């Protein structure tokens, strides 16, 4: 069984990554899928009414859970069985690679363009960094 880690961030390309893996599953052996969302620091959402650290943390965890639920639903629509939904905090590329190693995945799958176009202009995209850091094959999806 081939084990894949799909990194998702809520962007349309991360949803395309799930679709692509669904197509792979139809054309190949059975796949084991892990979904991962990494948040890279405080993100403020409009629904916050107070700015306490606990409120911010709770809102971020809620957002991660929403993203993972949407991704899991999309994966099910594609005929994929999701073994686990994972969330983490830190720099996305190193965290994605760390989770891939920790869970001994055979391949990492992620979109080429995430939620932050400005970040990719300034410091290089998460996808580029994952390709350079990973010790397993990386499938990039447009």
Buried (B, 14 or more C-beta within 10 A) or exposed (E): EBBBBBBBBBBEBBBBBBBBBBEBBEEEEEBBBBBBBBBBEEEEEEEEEEEEEEEBEEBBEEBBEEBBEBBBEBBEEBEBEBBEBBBBBEBBBBBBBBBBBEBEBBBBBBBBBBBBEEBBEEEEBBBBBBBEBBEBEBBBBE
